Amino acid sequence: MHRLLMATTIERTVRDFLFSYADYFRSIGWRVDCVSNPDGQPFPECADHFDNVYHIEWTRTPFDI
């Protein structure tokens, strides 16, 4: 089974750009998971588009440990 992990530091990117890609890959039998930084309330509709959704607090800055 093919697997795909989509990762972003901005959760609204998942809703605005990645849902259609996740839907496509799931339709051809892939397992699609998502990792994002919750910048506010997590989007409940993520569960409709991904097999698993993980929320991790992280940033894009290389100086933030």
Gaussian input, Z-matrix of N, CA and C with variables (Angstrom, degrees):
# hf/3-21g

backbone

0 1
 N
 C     1     B1
 C     2     B2     1     A1
 N     3     B3     2     A2     1     D1
 C     4     B4     3     A3     2     D2
 C     5     B5     4     A4     3     D3
 N     6     B6     5     A5     4     D4
 C     7     B7     6     A6     5     D5
 C     8     B8     7     A7     6     D6
 N     9     B9     8     A8     7     D7
 C    10    B10     9     A9     8     D8
 C    11    B11    10    A10     9     D9
 N    12    B12    11    A11    10    D10
 C    13    B13    12    A12    11    D11
 C    14    B14    13    A13    12    D12
 N    15    B15    14    A14    13    D13
 C    16    B16    15    A15    14    D14
 C    17    B17    16    A16    15    D15
 N    18    B18    17    A17    16    D16
 C    19    B19    18    A18    17    D17
 C    20    B20    19    A19    18    D18
 N    21    B21    20    A20    19    D19
 C    22    B22    21    A21    20    D20
 C    23    B23    22    A22    21    D21
 N    24    B24    23    A23    22    D22
 C    25    B25    24    A24    23    D23
 C    26    B26    25    A25    24    D24
 N    27    B27    26    A26    25    D25
 C    28    B28    27    A27    26    D26
 C    29    B29    28    A28    27    D27
 N    30    B30    29    A29    28    D28
 C    31    B31    30    A30    29    D29
 C    32    B32    31    A31    30    D30
 N    33    B33    32    A32    31    D31
 C    34    B34    33    A33    32    D32
 C    35    B35    34    A34    33    D33
 N    36    B36    35    A35    34    D34
 C    37    B37    36    A36    35    D35
 C    38    B38    37    A37    36    D36
 N    39    B39    38    A38    37    D37
 C    40    B40    39    A39    38    D38
 C    41    B41    40    A40    39    D39
 N    42    B42    41    A41    40    D40
 C    43    B43    42    A42    41    D41
 C    44    B44    43    A43    42    D42
 N    45    B45    44    A44    43    D43
 C    46    B46    45    A45    44    D44
 C    47    B47    46    A46    45    D45
 N    48    B48    47    A47    46    D46
 C    49    B49    48    A48    47    D47
 C    50    B50    49    A49    48    D48
 N    51    B51    50    A50    49    D49
 C    52    B52    51    A51    50    D50
 C    53    B53    52    A52    51    D51
 N    54    B54    53    A53    52    D52
 C    55    B55    54    A54    53    D53
 C    56    B56    55    A55    54    D54
 N    57    B57    56    A56    55    D55
 C    58    B58    57    A57    56    D56
 C    59    B59    58    A58    57    D57
 N    60    B60    59    A59    58    D58
 C    61    B61    60    A60    59    D59
 C    62    B62    61    A61    60    D60
 N    63    B63    62    A62    61    D61
 C    64    B64    63    A63    62    D62
 C    65    B65    64    A64    63    D63
 N    66    B66    65    A65    64    D64
 C    67    B67    66    A66    65    D65
 C    68    B68    67    A67    66    D66
 N    69    B69    68    A68    67    D67
 C    70    B70    69    A69    68    D68
 C    71    B71    70    A70    69    D69
 N    72    B72    71    A71    70    D70
 C    73    B73    72    A72    71    D71
 C    74    B74    73    A73    72    D72
 N    75    B75    74    A74    73    D73
 C    76    B76    75    A75    74    D74
 C    77    B77    76    A76    75    D75
 N    78    B78    77    A77    76    D76
 C    79    B79    78    A78    77    D77
 C    80    B80    79    A79    78    D78
 N    81    B81    80    A80    79    D79
 C    82    B82    81    A81    80    D80
 C    83    B83    82    A82    81    D81
 N    84    B84    83    A83    82    D82
 C    85    B85    84    A84    83    D83
 C    86    B86    85    A85    84    D84
 N    87    B87    86    A86    85    D85
 C    88    B88    87    A87    86    D86
 C    89    B89    88    A88    87    D87
 N    90    B90    89    A89    88    D88
 C    91    B91    90    A90    89    D89
 C    92    B92    91    A91    90    D90
 N    93    B93    92    A92    91    D91
 C    94    B94    93    A93    92    D92
 C    95    B95    94    A94    93    D93
 N    96    B96    95    A95    94    D94
 C    97    B97    96    A96    95    D95
 C    98    B98    97    A97    96    D96
 N    99    B99    98    A98    97    D97
 C   100   B100    99    A99    98    D98
 C   101   B101   100   A100    99    D99
 N   102   B102   101   A101   100   D100
 C   103   B103   102   A102   101   D101
 C   104   B104   103   A103   102   D102
 N   105   B105   104   A104   103   D103
 C   106   B106   105   A105   104   D104
 C   107   B107   106   A106   105   D105
 N   108   B108   107   A107   106   D106
 C   109   B109   108   A108   107   D107
 C   110   B110   109   A109   108   D108
 N   111   B111   110   A110   109   D109
 C   112   B112   111   A111   110   D110
 C   113   B113   112   A112   111   D111
 N   114   B114   113   A113   112   D112
 C   115   B115   114   A114   113   D113
 C   116   B116   115   A115   114   D114
 N   117   B117   116   A116   115   D115
 C   118   B118   117   A117   116   D116
 C   119   B119   118   A118   117   D117
 N   120   B120   119   A119   118   D118
 C   121   B121   120   A120   119   D119
 C   122   B122   121   A121   120   D120
 N   123   B123   122   A122   121   D121
 C   124   B124   123   A123   122   D122
 C   125   B125   124   A124   123   D123
 N   126   B126   125   A125   124   D124
 C   127   B127   126   A126   125   D125
 C   128   B128   127   A127   126   D126
 N   129   B129   128   A128   127   D127
 C   130   B130   129   A129   128   D128
 C   131   B131   130   A130   129   D129
 N   132   B132   131   A131   130   D130
 C   133   B133   132   A132   131   D131
 C   134   B134   133   A133   132   D132
 N   135   B135   134   A134   133   D133
 C   136   B136   135   A135   134   D134
 C   137   B137   136   A136   135   D135
 N   138   B138   137   A137   136   D136
 C   139   B139   138   A138   137   D137
 C   140   B140   139   A139   138   D138
 N   141   B141   140   A140   139   D139
 C   142   B142   141   A141   140   D140
 C   143   B143   142   A142   141   D141
 N   144   B144   143   A143   142   D142
 C   145   B145   144   A144   143   D143
 C   146   B146   145   A145   144   D144
 N   147   B147   146   A146   145   D145
 C   148   B148   147   A147   146   D146
 C   149   B149   148   A148   147   D147
 N   150   B150   149   A149   148   D148
 C   151   B151   150   A150   149   D149
 C   152   B152   151   A151   150   D150
 N   153   B153   152   A152   151   D151
 C   154   B154   153   A153   152   D152
 C   155   B155   154   A154   153   D153
 N   156   B156   155   A155   154   D154
 C   157   B157   156   A156   155   D155
 C   158   B158   157   A157   156   D156
 N   159   B159   158   A158   157   D157
 C   160   B160   159   A159   158   D158
 C   161   B161   160   A160   159   D159
 N   162   B162   161   A161   160   D160
 C   163   B163   162   A162   161   D161
 C   164   B164   163   A163   162   D162
 N   165   B165   164   A164   163   D163
 C   166   B166   165   A165   164   D164
 C   167   B167   166   A166   165   D165
 N   168   B168   167   A167   166   D166
 C   169   B169   168   A168   167   D167
 C   170   B170   169   A169   168   D168
 N   171   B171   170   A170   169   D169
 C   172   B172   171   A171   170   D170
 C   173   B173   172   A172   171   D171
 N   174   B174   173   A173   172   D172
 C   175   B175   174   A174   173   D173
 C   176   B176   175   A175   174   D174
 N   177   B177   176   A176   175   D175
 C   178   B178   177   A177   176   D176
 C   179   B179   178   A178   177   D177
 N   180   B180   179   A179   178   D178
 C   181   B181   180   A180   179   D179
 C   182   B182   181   A181   180   D180
 N   183   B183   182   A182   181   D181
 C   184   B184   183   A183   182   D182
 C   185   B185   184   A184   183   D183
 N   186   B186   185   A185   184   D184
 C   187   B187   186   A186   185   D185
 C   188   B188   187   A187   186   D186
 N   189   B189   188   A188   187   D187
 C   190   B190   189   A189   188   D188
 C   191   B191   190   A190   189   D189
 N   192   B192   191   A191   190   D190
 C   193   B193   192   A192   191   D191
 C   194   B194   193   A193   192   D192

   B1=1.4587
   B2=1.5321
   B3=1.3124
   B4=1.4615
   B5=1.5180
   B6=1.3304
   B7=1.4625
   B8=1.5125
   B9=1.3165
   B10=1.4546
   B11=1.5175
   B12=1.3249
   B13=1.4580
   B14=1.5197
   B15=1.3157
   B16=1.4574
   B17=1.5154
   B18=1.3289
   B19=1.4615
   B20=1.5214
   B21=1.3243
   B22=1.4581
   B23=1.5185
   B24=1.3279
   B25=1.4532
   B26=1.5191
   B27=1.3290
   B28=1.4637
   B29=1.5274
   B30=1.3177
   B31=1.4612
   B32=1.5202
   B33=1.3215
   B34=1.4660
   B35=1.5289
   B36=1.3305
   B37=1.4705
   B38=1.5213
   B39=1.3064
   B40=1.4667
   B41=1.5165
   B42=1.3034
   B43=1.4712
   B44=1.5245
   B45=1.3145
   B46=1.4631
   B47=1.5228
   B48=1.3463
   B49=1.4583
   B50=1.5295
   B51=1.3175
   B52=1.4644
   B53=1.5240
   B54=1.3252
   B55=1.4616
   B56=1.5230
   B57=1.3150
   B58=1.4700
   B59=1.5243
   B60=1.3360
   B61=1.4645
   B62=1.5278
   B63=1.3286
   B64=1.4641
   B65=1.5238
   B66=1.3171
   B67=1.4692
   B68=1.5273
   B69=1.3226
   B70=1.4594
   B71=1.5294
   B72=1.3333
   B73=1.4608
   B74=1.5199
   B75=1.3149
   B76=1.4678
   B77=1.5231
   B78=1.3311
   B79=1.4673
   B80=1.5239
   B81=1.3355
   B82=1.4672
   B83=1.5270
   B84=1.3510
   B85=1.4536
   B86=1.5143
   B87=1.3237
   B88=1.4629
   B89=1.5242
   B90=1.3227
   B91=1.4598
   B92=1.5233
   B93=1.3278
   B94=1.4667
   B95=1.5218
   B96=1.3317
   B97=1.4588
   B98=1.5181
   B99=1.3161
   B100=1.4630
   B101=1.5250
   B102=1.3202
   B103=1.4626
   B104=1.5126
   B105=1.3270
   B106=1.4613
   B107=1.5126
   B108=1.3218
   B109=1.4489
   B110=1.5232
   B111=1.3260
   B112=1.4633
   B113=1.5246
   B114=1.3339
   B115=1.4660
   B116=1.5256
   B117=1.2977
   B118=1.4597
   B119=1.5163
   B120=1.3105
   B121=1.4591
   B122=1.5330
   B123=1.3231
   B124=1.4673
   B125=1.5263
   B126=1.3113
   B127=1.4572
   B128=1.5214
   B129=1.3319
   B130=1.4681
   B131=1.5247
   B132=1.3487
   B133=1.4584
   B134=1.5243
   B135=1.3245
   B136=1.4715
   B137=1.5285
   B138=1.3035
   B139=1.4661
   B140=1.5285
   B141=1.3328
   B142=1.4646
   B143=1.5322
   B144=1.3198
   B145=1.4607
   B146=1.5294
   B147=1.3301
   B148=1.4628
   B149=1.5210
   B150=1.3245
   B151=1.4629
   B152=1.5273
   B153=1.3226
   B154=1.4667
   B155=1.5149
   B156=1.3284
   B157=1.4640
   B158=1.5162
   B159=1.3354
   B160=1.4573
   B161=1.5175
   B162=1.3289
   B163=1.4603
   B164=1.5228
   B165=1.3181
   B166=1.4553
   B167=1.5192
   B168=1.3120
   B169=1.4622
   B170=1.5176
   B171=1.3488
   B172=1.4515
   B173=1.5211
   B174=1.3154
   B175=1.4476
   B176=1.5155
   B177=1.3260
   B178=1.4621
   B179=1.5180
   B180=1.3084
   B181=1.4497
   B182=1.5276
   B183=1.3182
   B184=1.4678
   B185=1.5276
   B186=1.3463
   B187=1.4587
   B188=1.5174
   B189=1.3274
   B190=1.4584
   B191=1.5249
   B192=1.3101
   B193=1.4556
   B194=1.5107
   A1=108.67
   A2=115.93
   A3=121.26
   A4=108.96
   A5=114.21
   A6=120.11
   A7=109.45
   A8=116.28
   A9=122.58
   A10=108.27
   A11=116.20
   A12=122.01
   A13=107.54
   A14=116.39
   A15=121.95
   A16=107.53
   A17=116.22
   A18=120.40
   A19=110.00
   A20=115.96
   A21=121.59
   A22=109.17
   A23=115.41
   A24=119.63
   A25=111.69
   A26=117.44
   A27=122.14
   A28=108.33
   A29=117.09
   A30=120.39
   A31=113.29
   A32=118.31
   A33=118.32
   A34=111.52
   A35=117.89
   A36=120.95
   A37=110.03
   A38=116.44
   A39=120.59
   A40=109.31
   A41=116.68
   A42=121.30
   A43=111.48
   A44=117.21
   A45=120.71
   A46=114.18
   A47=118.38
   A48=120.00
   A49=115.95
   A50=118.18
   A51=119.12
   A52=115.39
   A53=118.96
   A54=120.21
   A55=111.76
   A56=117.64
   A57=119.82
   A58=111.64
   A59=117.39
   A60=120.50
   A61=110.39
   A62=116.33
   A63=120.08
   A64=110.39
   A65=116.84
   A66=120.79
   A67=110.81
   A68=116.83
   A69=119.73
   A70=111.03
   A71=116.97
   A72=119.35
   A73=112.07
   A74=117.49
   A75=119.31
   A76=110.86
   A77=117.25
   A78=119.91
   A79=112.71
   A80=117.14
   A81=119.59
   A82=111.68
   A83=115.31
   A84=119.81
   A85=116.97
   A86=117.58
   A87=119.53
   A88=110.15
   A89=115.06
   A90=121.63
   A91=105.88
   A92=117.53
   A93=121.90
   A94=108.98
   A95=115.60
   A96=122.14
   A97=109.16
   A98=115.76
   A99=121.56
   A100=109.92
   A101=115.58
   A102=122.95
   A103=106.54
   A104=116.89
   A105=119.63
   A106=110.51
   A107=113.62
   A108=121.80
   A109=107.54
   A110=118.87
   A111=119.60
   A112=111.00
   A113=116.94
   A114=121.72
   A115=109.00
   A116=116.27
   A117=122.39
   A118=108.55
   A119=116.82
   A120=121.14
   A121=110.13
   A122=118.37
   A123=119.53
   A124=110.42
   A125=116.48
   A126=121.36
   A127=109.26
   A128=118.45
   A129=120.25
   A130=112.56
   A131=118.06
   A132=119.99
   A133=112.68
   A134=118.23
   A135=120.90
   A136=110.87
   A137=117.04
   A138=120.66
   A139=111.70
   A140=117.58
   A141=120.91
   A142=112.12
   A143=117.74
   A144=121.70
   A145=113.95
   A146=117.03
   A147=121.42
   A148=110.18
   A149=115.64
   A150=120.13
   A151=110.60
   A152=116.43
   A153=122.26
   A154=108.58
   A155=115.90
   A156=122.00
   A157=107.37
   A158=115.82
   A159=121.96
   A160=108.45
   A161=116.21
   A162=121.14
   A163=109.03
   A164=115.44
   A165=122.39
   A166=108.15
   A167=117.46
   A168=119.96
   A169=108.82
   A170=115.53
   A171=121.54
   A172=108.42
   A173=116.17
   A174=120.90
   A175=110.11
   A176=115.47
   A177=120.09
   A178=112.62
   A179=117.95
   A180=120.63
   A181=111.71
   A182=117.94
   A183=120.15
   A184=112.80
   A185=116.88
   A186=120.75
   A187=113.26
   A188=117.69
   A189=122.52
   A190=108.26
   A191=116.22
   A192=120.68
   A193=111.00
   D1=134.31
   D2=175.57
   D3=-79.76
   D4=147.29
   D5=178.81
   D6=-130.91
   D7=147.27
   D8=179.42
   D9=-136.25
   D10=130.81
   D11=175.31
   D12=-115.74
   D13=118.45
   D14=176.06
   D15=-99.23
   D16=128.94
   D17=-176.81
   D18=-128.41
   D19=138.00
   D20=177.45
   D21=-151.57
   D22=149.40
   D23=176.54
   D24=-88.32
   D25=-8.62
   D26=-179.89
   D27=-120.95
   D28=111.81
   D29=-171.99
   D30=-64.95
   D31=-32.34
   D32=-179.59
   D33=-65.43
   D34=-19.26
   D35=173.75
   D36=-61.94
   D37=-36.15
   D38=178.18
   D39=-60.55
   D40=-50.70
   D41=-178.19
   D42=-66.62
   D43=-44.51
   D44=-172.47
   D45=-78.31
   D46=-27.64
   D47=-172.32
   D48=-128.88
   D49=-28.44
   D50=-168.28
   D51=-99.85
   D52=-14.34
   D53=-179.28
   D54=-57.18
   D55=-44.95
   D56=-176.71
   D57=-65.46
   D58=-37.29
   D59=177.31
   D60=-67.23
   D61=-43.15
   D62=178.78
   D63=-61.47
   D64=-43.11
   D65=179.07
   D66=-61.39
   D67=-42.47
   D68=-179.51
   D69=-62.51
   D70=-51.29
   D71=-176.85
   D72=-65.79
   D73=-34.31
   D74=175.15
   D75=-66.94
   D76=-34.15
   D77=-179.23
   D78=-67.64
   D79=-22.82
   D80=178.21
   D81=-101.26
   D82=14.64
   D83=170.42
   D84=96.68
   D85=5.89
   D86=178.73
   D87=-81.05
   D88=154.22
   D89=170.08
   D90=-92.05
   D91=126.01
   D92=-175.19
   D93=-123.28
   D94=120.10
   D95=177.48
   D96=-115.41
   D97=161.95
   D98=-178.63
   D99=-133.77
   D100=138.44
   D101=172.75
   D102=-123.05
   D103=127.79
   D104=179.38
   D105=-149.20
   D106=162.45
   D107=176.35
   D108=-93.52
   D109=119.33
   D110=-178.12
   D111=-72.31
   D112=103.18
   D113=178.95
   D114=-94.54
   D115=60.89
   D116=-175.13
   D117=123.57
   D118=-144.25
   D119=179.44
   D120=-77.18
   D121=128.82
   D122=174.21
   D123=-61.22
   D124=147.75
   D125=-179.26
   D126=-82.85
   D127=117.14
   D128=-178.17
   D129=-65.48
   D130=-24.27
   D131=-179.23
   D132=-71.66
   D133=-8.21
   D134=175.89
   D135=-59.26
   D136=-34.29
   D137=-179.09
   D138=-64.76
   D139=-22.86
   D140=178.61
   D141=-78.41
   D142=-18.06
   D143=-173.13
   D144=-112.46
   D145=-18.69
   D146=-177.06
   D147=-125.10
   D148=154.20
   D149=176.24
   D150=-73.30
   D151=-41.52
   D152=177.18
   D153=-139.83
   D154=144.65
   D155=176.80
   D156=-126.18
   D157=125.75
   D158=-179.98
   D159=-117.37
   D160=135.59
   D161=177.24
   D162=-111.29
   D163=121.45
   D164=-178.84
   D165=-130.05
   D166=131.87
   D167=176.81
   D168=-79.82
   D169=113.63
   D170=178.69
   D171=-153.23
   D172=164.05
   D173=-178.95
   D174=-129.92
   D175=170.75
   D176=178.09
   D177=-86.18
   D178=-13.68
   D179=-176.61
   D180=-75.43
   D181=131.31
   D182=179.44
   D183=-74.15
   D184=-9.72
   D185=-177.64
   D186=-92.46
   D187=-6.99
   D188=179.55
   D189=-93.58
   D190=110.90
   D191=-175.95
   D192=-83.24

